[in-house]
Amino acid sequence: MSELIIEFYSEEIPAGLQKWAAENIESMILKDFKKANLIYKKSECFWTPMRLSLLISGIAKKTSDIALEKRGPRLGANEKAIQGFVSHLRIKKNDLIIQNTPNGDFYFYKINKKGVRATLIVENSIKNVVYNFPWKKSMRWGKRNLRWIRPLQNVLCVLDGSLINFNIDHISTSNKTIGHRFMSPNCITVHSKNEYFKKLESSNVLLDANKRVAEIFRKGKIISKRNNLLFKSNSDLVNEVANLVEYPHVFLGKFDKSFLRLPKEILEFTMIKQQKYFPLYKSNGSISNKFLGVSNIKIEKNSKIISGNSRVIMARLTDANFFYKNDLKKGLKNYSKELKNIIFHSKLGSMDQKVKRVSSLCKNYSINFKAKVKASVQSAQLAKADLCSEIVYEMPELQGLIGGIYAEKEGFSKDVVIAISEHYLPLGPLDDCPSIPESATLSFSDKVDSLVGFFMIGEKPRGSRDPFGIRRASLGVIRIIIERNIRIPLLEVIKSAIKNYQSQNFKISDKNNLISSSIIDFIYERLKFYLRDKNIAPDQIESVVKASNNYDLYDSFKRIVYLNKFMETTEGLELISVFKRVRRILYLEEKKVGFSYSGQVKKSLLKSSEEKALYSACIKNAVSIRKAIGMEQYEKALMHYKGIKTKLDNFFDNVLVNDKDHYIKTNRLNLLSMIRSSFAEYADFSLIDVGN
C-alpha cells in the first residue's frame, strides 16, 4: 500500500473558494478511484492561498485482476441469435466456448481482465480535474487554452515516493513544490507525506488551515493580554484571514484616539469588513484604538507593514468621519424626503411609497403586538431614511443600524431608536428576532408588504431561485409571530396590504382572493420547513395545517406543538391508530353508498351497552373538547379524546358495525361519523402515520 501526494500550485486563490475547491478535487479524484475499483484507506485535503493539496494513503499499486464470464445462447440455437451475441461483445464465434450447466449446454465467453496500474488511474484522474473542474469563473493566461481559477504553475504528483510523470497542456508534473513565495521561494523535493509537511513548514507554509486558525488565536490572545485588552474572536473572520496567508504573523496596530467618537458599529465595520482586522476591546466592553492584523510575512520591530496598515485604517476612518458628520447635519427627516428618488422595485414604486404602506400596516396592527401606535408609525416613517445617507452608501451592510444611531442622536424615543435598528431582523434562521413590540410590528409589516408586492407582480420563488429573499421574509414573519406569541389574523393583514397597493394605483394581475390564498399557502409551507428543523414530523404539521381555517399562525403552532408532545406517548399513538380505523370504515362504506354519514345518531337504535356507553362518552367529551379548544387549552383537549378511546375499543371488540339491520348499521356509522367530526375540530388525524 502506497501514499499519494497531489498539489495544484497556482497564483493566489480567493479565500472563499479554497476549501470548496480542495474538497471538490478530493471528491472528483475519489470518485474516479471508486469507478476504477482502486482501493485506498484514507484521504485528506488541505489548502492555502497558493496551493490545493490532496493526500491519500493506503493506495493499492493496481486494481485487482477480474475474470469476466458472459453466458450466451443455448447450444443448438439459431445462427442469428449466436451472431447477435458475438456482435454485441465485438468478438468472433471462435472465441466462444461451450459449457455445461444444470439447465443444459450454453455458449460462454470468458476473459481475464488485467488490473490497471494506479499510476495510470491517478494520471487520468488529475487530467480530468484540471480539464473539467467546475469553477464558476475561470481564466486563461498567456497564449494557452488551459483554464483554472488563477494561472496554474505546477502540479506535484508523487506516489510511493516516486514521481508520476505526465503532461497537462504545457505543464509537466513534478516531485517538487515551492515554499513561501516571499520568505522561502526555493524548490522543495517531496517523497513522503511527513517530508511534505515538514519541508513546507520550514519554508514558512502552514498547510493545515486549522493550524493557521489556531496560530492566529494563540498569538492574538498573547498580544491582547500583553496590552490589557480583550480579543473577541470572530470565527468567520479568523477563517477568512487564515485563507489569506500561508503563514500567519499577527501584529498590533493602532489609530488616532479621536476616531473613537465614531459609533462602535462604524469602527467595527471598517476594521472587520473593509480591512480584515480584529478590533480590541477594553475590559468595560468599549472599543479601543488598537487592533490586530495578520500579515503573510514576518513582522520586524518598527516594521513598515504595521505603519502602512495604520495609515490605511486612518484614511478609512477619516472618510467615515466625514460622511458621519455630513449625515448628522442633514438628519433623518430630510433624508426621508429623498426616498421618493430610490426605487424599491420597478413594478412596485419608490421606497417612499413602501414607507407609506408599511406605516399604514403598523398603524392598523400595532395593537396585536401590544406596541405603541405613535412610536410604531414614527419608526416606520424613518426606518428607510438611512438608505439616503452617505455612511450607508459606503457601508450598505449597516442600514437600519445607522438609522437607529442617527435617531438616537436626534433625540427620538428609545422605542423608535430600537425599532429602526432592528426592523430588518431576523435576517436569517440563526438571527435574533426584534426585541421590543414596536420593532416587531415594524419588521413584520415591512416583510408582509414585500411578500404581497412580489406575489402581486408574479415574482414568487421558483425552485432554488429567490432573488428577492421571499422565503427569508416569510420565515421572518413566522418567527416573529411564534417567538413573540403574536395573535394576528394573517389573511386580514394580507388583504389590508393588498388594499395599500391598490390605494397607490398599482395594478393587480390576479384577483385579490387568489393572491391572498397563494401567500397564505406559501407562509404555511414555510412553517412546515421551520417546524421540521425542530424535529416535528411532517405528517403532524400537515394534519393541523390542513384542518386550520382561521389563519392564526400562532394558534396552528400551539396545536402542532401539543400534538407532537402527545404523539410521543404510547397513548397518543394508540388513540390515532384507533381513530384511523374509524376513518377507514367510514371511507369504505361512504364509497359504497356515495354520500357522507351525517353523525345524526338515534338513541332508540342504540342496542348494545358498548354503543350506548360510546355515545354518552362522545356527547360528554365533545362538549369538553370544544370548550378546551375554544379556550386554547390544547393539551386538555387531547386528554378528552382519550376519554373516548376506551369506549371505542370496547365498541370495536364487542359490536359489529355492519349489522344485518340496515337502520342499526346506519346508526352505528353515524356514531362513528360523530367521532370523526369531533376529532376534526383539532386536526386531520388521518394524515398521521403511526406505523404498525
N, C-alpha and C positions, 0 to 999 in steps of 0.2 A: 504494500500500500504506500502511495506517494503523497506528497503535498504539492499543491499548485498555487502559484502566486501570479496574479494578474494585476497590472496597474495601467490605467489610462492617464497619462500626464499631459496637461494642456495649459493654456493660459487661464487666468482666474475665472472660475465658475461662480455665478451669482449664489449668495449664501442660501437663499431659499430653495435652490434646486439640487444642492449637493446630496443630501440624504435621500431624496426621492430618486435621483439618478443612480446612486450606488445600489439602492435596494432593487431598482428595476434591472440593472445589469446582473445582479445576483439572480433575480427571478428568471431572466431570459436564458442565462447560461445553465442554470439547474434544470430548466425545462428541456433544454437540448440534451442534457445528460440523461434525463429520465426517458426521453424519446429514443435515445440510442442504447438504453439499458446499461449505462456506465455507472458503476457502483461508486459511492463516496460516503464518508462518515459525517463530516461537519463542514459547514460553510460560514464565513464571517465577511461582512463588508465594512469598509472604512472610507472616510472621505476627508479631504482638506480643500481649500480653495483651488489648489493646483492639481489634485490627483483623486481619482476614484479607484479604489482597490478592492480586490476580492481574493480571499484566501480560503482554499478548500483543502481539507485534509482527508486522508484515507481513501485516495482515488486508486481504483484498480488500473493496472497497466494496459489492459484491454478489456473489451466486453467478452462475455462467455461465448464459446462456440455453440451453435444451435443446430440440432438435427431437425429438418423440416420434412414432414410426410403429408402428402395430399392424396386422398382417395379419389379415383376416377370412376368411369362406368364399369358395370359388371362385365366379366369375360363373356364374349359372345354378343355384346351389344352391337347395334348397327354402327357402321363406319362413321356416319355423320356425328354421332354422339362422341366417339373417340376423338375425331378430328377437332371437335369443338373444345374438348378438354385440353388437348395438346396446344391448340391455338391460343387459348386463354393464358396458358403458362409460358407461351413462347418457347416451346421445346419441340423435339421431334418424337415420333412414335417409338423410335428405338430407345429413347431414354426411359421409357416406362418399364416397370416390372410387374409380374403377376404374383399376387399374394393371396393366400387362403385365409378366410375369416369365418367366424361362426355362421355368417349369412351367405357364404359362398365365395367364389374366386372373383377378385376385382383387380383392375389396373391401378397401380400406385406410382407416384413419382416421389422419389426420395433425394434429398440434397443435404449435404453438411455445410452449413453457413459458418465460415470462419469469423472469429471475433475481430472487431475493429480496434486498432490501436488508439489509446487515449489521446495521444498527441494529435491525431487526425481529427478526432471529435472536438478537442479544445480549439484547434485552428479554425475549424468551420464555425464553431460557436462564437468565437471572438469576431470573426468576419461578419457574422450575422448581426452581432451587437453594433458594430461600427456602421454598417450599411443600413440597418433598419431600426436604429434606436428611436423611440417615439418622442423626440424633443418637440415641444410646442413651437419653438423657434430655434432654428439652427443657422449656421453660416458657412460660407465657402471662404477660402483665403488664397491669395496668390492666383495662380492660373489653374488651380486644382479643382476637381469636381467633388472631392470628398467633403462631407458636411458633418459638423459637430457643433456643440453649443458654443465653444470657443476653439481657436486653432489647436488641433491635436498635434503634439510634438513628439511623443514617444509612447510605445506600447511595450511594457515589460511582461514577459511571459516565460515563467520558469516552472518546470515540472520535475520533481525529484532531483533538484539541484542542477538540472541541465536546461539550456535554452531550447524552446520550441521555435525554430526559425522559419518565418514565412513573411510575405509582404502583404500589406494592406494599402493599396494605391501606391503612394510614394514613400510610405513608412515601412521600415523593416523592424520586426520585433527584436528586442534585445534582452539581455540579462542585467541591464544597467538602468538606474534611475538617477535623479538629480536631487541633491539636498535643497535646503532653503535657498531660494534664488538670490537673496541679498547677502546672507550671512555664511552660507556654505554651498556655493553654486558648483560644487565638484560632482563628478560622476561617482556613483556607488554601484559596485558589483554585488549582485544578490544571488545567494544559493539556497537559503532556507528562510522560513518564517521568522525565527528568532533573530537571525542576522539582519533581516529586512527591518524589523522594528528597532533593533539596537543601533544600526548604522544611521537610520533616519533620525532617531532621537539625538544621536551625537552630532548630526548635521542640522540640528535646530528645527526638526519637524516632529510634532506630536501627532501621529497618525490617527489615534483614537479620539474622536470628538468628545467623548465623556471625560477623558483625561484633560483635554483643553478646558472644558467647563469647570472641572474640579480645581484646576490651577488658577482660573480667574477667581473663583470663590475663595480659595486659600489666600492668595496674595491680596485680594480686596479686603478681606477681614483683617489681615495683618496691618495694612496701611491705614485703614479707617480707625482701628483700635489705637494705633500709634498717635493719631491726631484727635483722639477723644470724640470721634464721630461715628454715626451708625451707617452701615452699608446694608440697605434694604434690597436684597437680591431679587431682581426681576427675571424669572426663569426664561421667559420668551426672549428678553434682550440678551441674556447671557448666552443662550443657544445661538442666537443670530451672530453675536460678536465672535463666538468661538469658531464660527464658519467664515469669518473674515480674515483669520490669521492662521498660519501654520504652527506658530508657537506663540502663546500669549504672554506679552510683557506688560504688566499693569503699572500705570503711573498716576500720580496725583497732580491734578491741575486746579487752577482757581481763576475766578473773575472778580471784577471790582464789586465791593460790597454795596455800592449804590444801586446795583440792579436788583437787590433783594427787595426793593419796593414794588417790583413787579409781582403780580399774582403767582402763587405757587404753581398753578396749572400751566402758565406760560413758561416758567422756568423749567419745569419738568418736561414739557413737550419739546422745548428747544434742545435740551440735553439728551433726552431719551430717543425721541423720534428723528430729530434732524441730525444730531451729531453722534448718536450711539454711545453716549457717555452714561455713567452711573452717578446720579446725584447722591451727595452725602448729607445726612441729616443730623441736627443737634439732638441732645437727649430729650428735649421737650417736644420733638417731632417737627420742629420748623426746619426749613431747608437752609443749608449753609451755602457759602460762596465757593465751596470746593467740590470737586467731582473726581471720579476715577475714569481714566481712559485706558484702552488696550491697544498696544502697538504690535506690529508684526516683526519689529526688530528691537534689539536691546536698547534700554534707556540708560544713557550715561548721566552723570551729575551735570546740572545746568544744560541739559540737552535742548537742542533746538526743537525737538519733537514736542516737548512739554510747552515751551514758549509759543510754538506755532499753533498748537491746539488751543492754548489760552487766547491767542489773538483771534482765532476763528470764532470761538464762543462769544468773545466780546463784541465782534462785529454782528453776530446773530442777535445778541441781546440789545445792542444799540438800535437795530432795526425794529425789534419787537417793542422796545420802549417808545420809539417814535410813533408807531401805529397805535399803541395803547393810549398814549396821551391825546392823539387826534380823535380817537373814539370817544374818550371821556368828554372832550369838548363838545362833540356833536350830540351825544345822548341817544338813548333807545327810542324815544318818541319821534325824534327826527329821522332816525334810521327806518322806523316802521313805515314812514310815509313813502320810502323808496321801494317798498316791497311790490308795488304795482309794476315795477320795472324788472322784477325777477319772475321768470316763468316756472310755475310748478310742473306743468306738463302742457304741451302744445294744444291738447284737446280739453284740458281741464282748467285753463286760465292761469292767472297770476298767483303769486304767493299771497298777495293782499286779499284776493278772493277766497283763498283757502283759510286765511286767518278769520275772515268774517263767518265762514261756515263752521269752523271749529268753535268760535266764540258762541255761536247760536246753540251748538250741542252742549257746551259747558253750562250755559245759562239754563237749559231745559233739564239737564240730568245731574246737576251738582248735588241735588237732594238725595239721589240714590247713593252717592259716595259720602254723604254727610259732610260735604265740603261747603265752604263759604262761597256764596254765589258771586259776590263782588270780586273777591280775590281770584276765583277761577276764571272769570271773564277777563279781568285785567291781565292775568298771566297769559291767557290765550292771545290777547291783542298784542302783547310784547314778545311772545315766545320766539317768533321767527325774525325779529328785528336785527339780531346779531349777524344774520346772513349778509347784511349790507355793510358790516363793519370791516375795517382794514385788517384786524387781527384774524378774523375767521377767513377772510380772503386768502391770507398767508398760511393759516393753520386750520383748515376746514374740519379737522377731527375735533376741534374744541367748540363747535357750535352747540348751543344750549348751555354749556358750562360758562362760556364767556358772557352770554346774555344774563345769566344769574349773577355773575360778578358785577356787571355794569348796573343791574337793577339794585343790587345792594349799595353800590357807590352812590346811586341817585336817590337813595332813601326810601325805596319801596318796602312794603311789609315783608316780614320773614317768609310768610306763606307764598307770596308772589315770587320771591327770590328762589326758593326751593323748587317751586312748580316749574319755573323756566329752566332751571338747571337740570331737572330730572325728566323733562317731558319727552325725551327720546327713549327712556328706559321702558321695558328691558330691550336691549339691542340684540341679545342672544339668549339661548337657553340657560346659560350659567350666570347671567347678569342679575343684579338685584332689581326688584320692582320698585316703582315710586314709593317714597316713604311716608308721605302725608296725603290726606284726602284730595287736596287741591291739585297736586302733581299727578295723582292717579286719574282724576277727572280729565285733566288736560291731555295726558298721554293716551288715555282711552279714546277721547274724542278725536284726536289727531289721527290715530290709527284707523278708526272707523271711517272717517272722512276719506282717507286714502283707499281703503278697501272698496268702499262704494264707488268712488270715482273710477278706479281702474277696472272694476267689473262692468261699469256703465259703458266704457269705451272698448270692451272686449279684450282687455289685457290681463286676463286671469292666467295663473301659471299653467304651463303645459309640460309634462314630463319633468326634466331637470331644469327647464327654462323658467326663471323667475327674476327677470331683470329689475323689477320694481320692489322686490322684497315683500311680496304679498303674504307669503307663508310666514315670514318673520313677524309681520304686522298682526296677522291673525293669532299667532302664538302669544304675542304680547297682550292682545285683548283677553285671551283665555287666562293667562297667568295673572293679570291684574284683577279679573273677576274672582278667580279662585283664591288667590293668596290674600286678597283684601276682603273676602267674604261679601262680595257686592251682589245685591239683588237688583236686577235691572231687566226690563222687557226688551230683549235683544232685537226682536223683529220690529218693535215700535221705534227703536233707536235707528235702525237701518232705514226704515221708511222716512223718518224725520231727516236723515242725512240726504236721502234722495230729493226730498222737497227743497232742501237748501240749494242743491244744484239747480233744480227747476226754477227757483226764485231768481237765479242769476242767468236764466235763459239758456242753460245748457240743454242740448238735445239728448234725449234718452233713446238708445237704439232698440230697446226692448220694453215690454210692459213692466210697470213697477213691481208687480207681484212676482214676475219671473226673476227679475234681478234680486229682489229680496230673498226669495226662496233659494236661489243659487248661492248667495252669500251665506245664508244660514247653513245650508248643506256643507259648504266649504269649511266654515268655522267648526262645525261639529265633526267633520272629517279630521281636522287638525287636532281636535280634542281627543280623538281616538289615539293618534300618534303620541300626544302628550301623556296620556294615561298608560299606554303600552310601555313607555320608558319607565314607568313606576311599577312595572311588573303586574299590571292588571290585565287579565285575559281579554282578548279582543271580543269574544262572544258575550262576555258580561257587559262590556261597554255598549256593544251593539244592541243588546236586549233592552237596556234603559233608553238609549237614544231613539230607538225605533218607537218606543211607547210614549216618548215625551212629545207633548204638543203645546206646552206653554212657553217654549223658547226661553226658559230661565236656566241659563247655563250653570249657575252655581247650584241650583236645585238638582239638575241632572248629575252634577259631580258628586253631591252628597249621596244620592241614591246609589250611584256606582260604587262609591267607597264602602258603604254599609253592605251592599250586596256582595262585594268582593270579600269582606270580612266574614260574612255569613257563609259564603261558599268554601271557606277554608275549614269549616266544621263538617263532621260526618252527617250531622242532622241536616245541614244545608244541602248536601249532595243527595241525600235520600229524599228530601222534600221535592227537589227539582225533578228527580227521577220519577217519582210517583205522579207528579203533575204532567210530565211529558207523556205518561201513559194515558192520562185524561185527554190530552190533546190528540193523541194518536187515534183513540177510539172515536172521538168526535169527528176527526178528519175523515176517517174511513166511512162512517155512517152518513155524514153530510154529503160526501161524494156520491153515495148511492142514491140519496133522495133528492139531491140538487138544491137544497136550501140549508140555512144555518138554524140550529136549535136556539130558541129564544131565552131559555133559562126560566120560563114561567112554570114553576112546579105546582102540581095539585096535591095538597096534603092528603086528600081522600084516597089517592092512588099509591101512597107510600105504604107498603105491606110489611116489609121486614123491619125488625128493631134496628138493624145496622143502617138502613137507608133513612129511617126516621132520625136516628142519632146524628147522621151526617148532615141531614137537612138542618137540624137545630143548631149544630156547630157552625154551619155556613151562615145562617141568619145572624147568629150571635157575633161571630168573628168578622163578618163582612162589615157590620156597623163599626166595630172596633178598629178594623183595618182602615176604613175610610176616614175615621176620625184621626187616627195616628198619622196617616199620610197628609191629611189636611193641616195638621199641626207640625208637619215635617219631622215627626218622630219615627224615622225610617227603621231604626233598629227595633223599635217596639212593634212596628207594622209587620216586620219579618217574623217576630216571635209569635204574633197572632196567626200567621199562616201555619205555624207548627201545630196550633190547636186544631186545625182541620185535618192535618196529615194522619193522626192516629185513627180518626173516624173513617178516613178514606181508605186506609189499609184494611180495616175491618170490613168495609164495604166490598172491596175487591176480593177479599178472602172468602166471603160468605154469600155474596149476592151476584146473580147472573144478570148482567146488563141487558143482554139480548133475550129478554123473556119472550115466551110464545105469545103472550098477550100484547098486542100492538100498543095499547094505551099505556100499559105499565112500562114497556120498553121505552116509549117516547118520554114518559115522565122521568125515567131514570137518566135518559140522555139529557133532558132539560136540567136535571140536578147537576150533572157533570158540566153542562154549559154555564150554570150559575157559578161553579167553582172557577172555571176558565175566566169568566168576566171579573171575578174578584182578584185573581192573580194579575190580570192585565192592567189593573189600576197602578201597579208598581212597575212592572217591566214585562217584556215579551219573553217569558221564561223558556219558551220552546226553542229559542236560539242558543241556549246554553248547553254546551257539551259536558256531560258528566261521566263519559266513558262507560265502563261496564258496571 
